[in-house]
Amino acid sequence: MNNYLIRKNFVSNSITILGFIIFIFFISHIFFGERSIWKIFSLNSKISIAKNEYNTLINNKKNIMNEINLLRDNNLDSDYITEISYDLLGLIQSDQIVIDIKK
């Protein structure tokens, strides 16, 4: 009789411990697994950073395309060309005065 109670308690305790281990296993996968809550948050932050970079690139592309369209033969503007030559090449006309200020 005493042997029967020991076996019954052992089986009952073994099932409880096994259930607790399985519970810990699934809880750990919820918080620290490959598809965990932390991964979802980190992926959402990476997605928002990538969207911001994408929007910046799209805006840069629009600006460059507008500048390219201004330089096409049918849209050629002499004022824009002189502005580019002043900025990039440092060219000046004969009636202009250049003052060089050194810091």
N, C-alpha and C positions, 0 to 999 in steps of 0.2 A: 504494500500500500504506500509506504513511504517512498519507494522507488518510482512509483507511478506519479506521485505529486512532483517529484524532482524533475521527471521528464516533461510533465505538463508545464511546469514553470519555465524550464529551459526552452521548450518550443515556443511558448508565449513570449518570452523575452527575446528569443532569436527573431521572431516575426516582427516585433516592435523595433528592434535594432535595424533589421533589414529595411523596414518601411522608413525609418528615420534616415538611413543612408541614401535611399532612393529619393526621398524628399530633398535632402541636401544637394544631391546630384542635379536635380532639375532646377532648384533655386539658383545654384551656381551657374548653370547654363543661361538662365534668364538674365543674370546680371553681368556675367563675364564671358559668355560664349561667343561664337562667331556671329550670331544674330541677336546679340544682347541689346539691352537698353542703351548702354554706353556707346556701342557701335552706331546705333541709330542717331544719337546726338552728335557724334563726331562726324558721321557722314553728312548729316544735315548742315553742319557748319562748313564742311568742305564744299558742299554744293553751293551754299550762299557765297563763299569766296570765289568759286569758279564762275558763278553768274555775274558777280561784280567785275571780274577780269574780262569776261566775255562782253559785257556792256561797254567797258572801256575800249576794248578792241574794235567794237562796232562803231563807236563814236569816232575813233581815230581813222577808221576806214572811210567813214562819211566825209570827214574833213579833208582827207587826202584826195578822195574822188572829186570833191568840189574844187580843190586846187587844180587837179588835172583837167577838169572841164574848163576852168578859166584859161588854161594854157593851150587849148585846142585852136586850130586855125580859124574856125568859124566864130570863136568867142574871144579872139585875141584882143586884149585891152592894153594900150600903150602905157597907161598909168601903172598898171599892175606889173608890167615888164620892167619899167624904170624902178619901181619899188623893190623888186627882186634884185635888180642889178646894184642898187644902193646897199641893200642888206647883205647880200652874199659876196659880191665882188668888190665892194667898196668904191665903186665908180662914182665920180662926180662930174657935173657939167662945168663948163668954163665960167659961167656967171655965178657959181656958188662958192661960198666961203666955208672952209672946214676949220673948226677950232678943236684942237687936241688938248684935252684936259688930263693931266697926269695926277694920279693920287699919291 
